[in-house]
Amino acid sequence: MNQEETKLHFALIGAAGYIAPRHMRAIKDTQNNLVAALDPFDSVGIIDSYFPDAQFFTEPERFDRHLDKLRRKGQGKVDYVSICSPNYLHDAHIRMALRNDAHAICEKPLVLNPWNVDALQEIEKESGKKIYTILQLRHHPAIIKLKEKIAQEANTNKKYQIELKYITSRGAWYHYSWKGKTEKSGGIATNIGIHFFDMLTWIFGDCQQNIVHENTHDHAIGQLELEKASVNWLLSINRNHLPEEAWSKGQPTYRSITVDGEEIEFSGGFTDLHTLSYQHILNGTGFGIEAARKSIQIVHDIRNNK
């Protein structure tokens, strides 16, 4: 059997999106092959840098038909579908993957609402295929180190004091795109914050109280009470919220997490996290549906908090 025959076949939905190149790179880095891609926008020349032979579709119906034909042929059937589409379409695209007898690898948020998690678990059981989600911060060395440190301290009565600030400047285009529409993106907390909430519950335990102070089109501020921590958080896409230290360096993004006043340095080390995520998925140790539930509940409650 030659090397080409041992490669797994991937399809990708959302090829023109910001995050898609990281998935293409992860597929290539894990020695596998992208055979088909879908996006309603045809500015996808990035595919040539990774998989110039991949078939490309702008219509989901024809893409779905192509996957079905490959499945029926038996040869070249797609093994995994990587999903990088807008948040509100994740549920439908995961179902499309499983209908075509493929596992799904979905960007965060897996879905927008907690009840969608239950429905997907039923479909996963029926199909015999797995649904994986990308929770890349759980693979970040600094975050793993923090989790190990907190576990070792194991003082059951201790409440850590955490400050989370994430400001990532976005222009006017953001509000005109699907990301600026709460019903499609889930709002600021979902779109830019869900992986932080996942990471915090992974380390400091379940959410016991979820207080929202402000939740607008460009920022959100609140407080989480976790089992082992009190978290004050601020998420923003407004560049005017950047601190002076970021302005002075011309940095459009500011990311800070302090635990009991001590800064957790994790600004670097992000470039390979998707490849690492794919390696874990292909080894059978990837994060499944249940891993995503807590953070989906948190952002759902933030979105609906009056």
C-alpha positions in Angstrom: 0.0 0.0 0.0 1.5 3.3 -1.0 1.5 6.5 1.0 -1.4 8.1 -0.9 -3.6 5.1 -0.1 -3.0 5.4 3.7 -4.0 9.1 3.8 -7.3 10.0 5.3 -9.7 12.0 3.2 -11.0 15.3 4.5 -13.6 17.8 3.3 -13.8 21.3 4.6 -16.8 23.7 5.0 -16.0 27.4 5.2 -12.8 27.5 3.1 -12.8 31.4 2.7 -13.0 32.0 6.4 -10.3 33.4 8.7 -9.7 30.1 10.5 -9.8 27.8 7.5 -6.0 28.0 6.7 -5.2 26.6 10.2 -7.4 23.6 9.4 -5.8 23.1 5.9 -2.4 23.3 7.5 -3.4 20.7 10.2 -4.7 18.3 7.6 -1.4 18.7 5.7 0.8 18.5 8.8 -0.9 15.2 9.8 -0.1 13.7 6.3 -3.7 13.6 5.1 -5.6 14.9 2.1 -8.3 17.5 1.5 -10.4 16.3 -1.4 -13.3 18.8 -1.3 -14.1 22.3 0.0 -17.2 24.4 0.2 -17.8 28.2 0.6 -20.3 30.5 -1.0 -17.4 32.9 -1.5 -14.9 31.9 -4.2 -11.9 33.9 -2.9 -10.2 30.7 -1.8 -6.9 30.8 -3.6 -5.3 29.8 -0.2 -6.3 26.2 -1.1 -3.5 26.2 -3.7 -0.9 26.5 -1.0 -2.1 23.3 0.6 -4.3 21.1 -1.7 -4.4 22.4 -5.3 -6.2 19.2 -6.4 -9.2 19.6 -4.0 -12.6 20.0 -5.6 -14.3 23.3 -4.8 -18.0 24.1 -4.5 -20.0 27.3 -3.8 -23.3 25.5 -3.4 -23.9 23.2 -0.3 -26.3 21.0 -2.4 -23.6 20.1 -4.9 -21.0 19.7 -2.2 -23.4 17.3 -0.3 -24.0 15.4 -3.5 -20.3 15.1 -4.2 -19.7 13.6 -0.7 -22.6 11.2 -1.3 -21.2 10.1 -4.6 -17.7 9.5 -3.0 -19.4 7.5 -0.2 -21.4 5.3 -2.6 -18.4 4.7 -4.8 -16.6 3.4 -1.8 -13.3 4.6 -3.1 -12.2 8.0 -1.9 -15.0 8.3 0.6 -14.5 11.3 3.0 -13.4 10.2 6.5 -13.7 13.6 8.2 -15.4 16.9 7.5 -13.8 20.0 9.0 -16.3 22.8 9.8 -15.2 26.4 9.8 -18.5 28.0 8.7 -20.4 30.8 10.6 -21.5 29.7 14.1 -25.2 29.4 13.4 -24.6 26.9 10.6 -22.4 24.5 12.7 -25.3 22.3 13.8 -26.5 21.8 10.2 -23.0 21.2 8.8 -22.2 18.6 11.5 -25.4 16.8 10.5 -24.3 16.9 6.9 -21.0 15.3 7.8 -22.6 12.5 9.7 -25.2 11.8 7.0 -22.3 11.2 4.7 -20.7 8.7 7.1 -17.9 11.0 8.1 -16.7 12.2 11.5 -17.0 16.0 12.1 -14.3 18.3 13.4 -16.0 21.6 14.3 -14.6 25.0 15.3 -15.9 26.7 18.4 -18.6 27.2 19.4 -19.8 23.7 18.6 -23.4 25.0 18.6 -25.1 28.1 20.0 -27.6 26.5 22.5 -27.3 23.8 25.2 -30.3 21.8 23.8 -28.5 21.5 20.4 -25.8 19.5 22.3 -28.3 16.9 23.4 -29.7 16.6 19.8 -26.3 16.1 18.4 -25.4 13.4 20.9 -28.5 11.4 19.8 -27.4 11.7 16.1 -23.9 10.8 17.0 -25.2 7.6 18.7 -27.4 6.8 15.7 -24.7 7.3 13.1 -21.8 5.7 14.9 -19.6 8.6 13.9 -17.9 11.1 16.2 -18.3 14.8 16.6 -15.1 16.6 17.7 -14.6 20.2 18.7 -11.5 22.4 18.6 -10.7 23.6 22.2 -7.2 24.7 21.3 -6.4 26.4 24.6 -6.5 23.1 26.4 -3.4 22.2 24.4 -1.5 25.4 25.1 1.6 24.6 27.2 1.1 27.6 29.6 -2.6 26.6 30.2 -1.6 22.9 30.8 1.0 24.1 33.3 -1.5 26.3 35.1 -4.0 23.3 35.3 -1.3 21.1 36.8 -0.3 23.8 39.3 -3.9 24.3 40.5 -4.5 20.5 40.7 -1.3 20.1 42.9 -2.3 22.9 45.3 -5.7 21.0 45.8 -6.8 23.3 48.6 -10.5 22.6 48.6 -11.5 25.8 50.4 -9.3 28.2 48.3 -11.0 30.6 45.9 -8.6 32.0 43.3 -9.2 35.6 42.1 -9.0 35.8 38.3 -9.0 38.8 36.0 -9.6 38.1 32.3 -9.3 40.8 29.7 -9.4 40.1 25.9 -9.6 43.1 23.5 -9.2 42.3 19.8 -9.8 45.3 17.6 -12.3 44.9 14.8 -13.3 47.5 12.1 -16.8 48.5 10.8 -16.9 45.4 8.6 -17.5 43.2 11.7 -20.9 44.7 12.4 -22.0 44.2 8.8 -20.9 40.5 8.7 -22.6 37.5 10.3 -20.2 38.0 13.3 -22.0 41.3 14.2 -25.5 39.6 14.3 -26.2 38.0 17.6 -28.6 35.4 16.1 -25.8 34.2 13.9 -22.7 34.5 16.0 -24.1 34.3 19.5 -22.7 37.8 20.3 -19.4 39.0 21.6 -19.1 36.5 24.5 -19.7 33.5 22.2 -17.7 34.7 19.3 -14.4 35.8 21.0 -14.8 34.5 24.6 -16.1 30.9 24.5 -12.6 29.3 24.4 -11.6 31.3 27.5 -14.7 30.2 29.4 -14.0 26.6 28.4 -10.4 26.9 29.6 -11.5 28.4 32.9 -14.1 25.8 33.7 -11.6 23.1 32.6 -9.2 24.3 35.3 -11.4 25.8 38.0 -14.6 23.8 37.9 -18.2 24.2 37.1 -20.0 27.6 36.9 -22.1 28.3 40.0 -23.1 31.9 39.3 -23.0 33.9 36.1 -23.5 37.7 36.4 -23.5 40.1 33.4 -22.8 43.8 34.0 -22.7 45.0 30.4 -23.5 43.2 27.1 -23.4 45.5 24.0 -22.6 45.1 20.2 -18.9 45.7 20.8 -18.1 44.6 24.4 -19.3 42.5 27.4 -18.3 42.6 31.0 -19.3 40.2 33.8 -18.4 37.9 36.6 -18.3 34.2 36.9 -18.3 32.2 40.2 -16.7 28.9 39.5 -16.1 26.1 42.1 -12.5 27.2 42.7 -12.4 30.8 41.4 -14.1 34.2 41.1 -13.6 35.5 37.6 -14.0 39.2 36.5 -14.0 39.3 32.7 -14.0 41.8 30.0 -14.3 41.0 26.3 -14.2 43.7 23.6 -13.7 44.4 19.9 -13.5 48.2 20.5 -10.0 49.5 20.0 -10.7 52.3 22.4 -10.7 49.7 25.2 -7.0 48.8 24.6 -4.8 49.7 27.5 -2.0 52.3 27.1 0.7 49.5 26.9 -1.0 48.1 23.8 -1.5 51.5 22.2 2.1 52.5 22.7 3.3 49.3 20.9 0.8 49.6 18.1 -0.8 46.3 19.1 -4.4 45.8 18.0 -5.0 42.9 20.4 -4.5 42.7 24.2 -4.9 39.5 26.1 -4.4 39.2 29.8 -5.2 36.6 32.5 -4.1 37.0 36.1 -4.6 34.5 38.9 -4.3 36.0 42.3 -2.5 39.0 40.7 0.0 36.9 38.9 0.0 37.2 35.1 -0.3 34.0 33.1 1.9 34.5 30.0 0.3 32.7 27.0 0.5 35.3 24.2 2.7 33.0 22.1 2.4 29.4 21.2 -0.8 29.6 19.3 0.4 28.8 15.8 0.5 25.0 16.1 -2.5 24.4 18.3 -4.8 23.3 15.5 -2.3 20.7 14.3 -2.0 19.5 17.8 -5.8 19.3 18.1 -5.9 17.2 14.9 -3.2 14.9 16.1 -5.2 14.2 19.3 -8.4 13.7 17.3 -6.8 11.2 14.9 -5.2 9.4 17.9 -8.6 9.0 19.5 -8.0 11.5 22.3 -9.8 14.6 20.8 -12.4 16.6 22.6 -16.0 15.4 22.0 -19.4 16.9 22.4 -19.6 16.7 26.2 -16.4 18.7 26.5 -18.1 21.7 24.9 -21.2 21.7 27.1 -20.2 23.9 30.0 -18.9 26.8 27.9 -21.9 26.7 25.6 -24.2 26.9 28.7 -22.2 29.9 30.0 -22.3 32.0 26.8 -26.0 31.1 26.3 -26.8 32.4 29.8 -24.7 35.6 29.1 -26.6 36.2 25.8 -30.0 35.7 27.5 -29.2 37.5 30.8 -31.5 40.5 31.2 
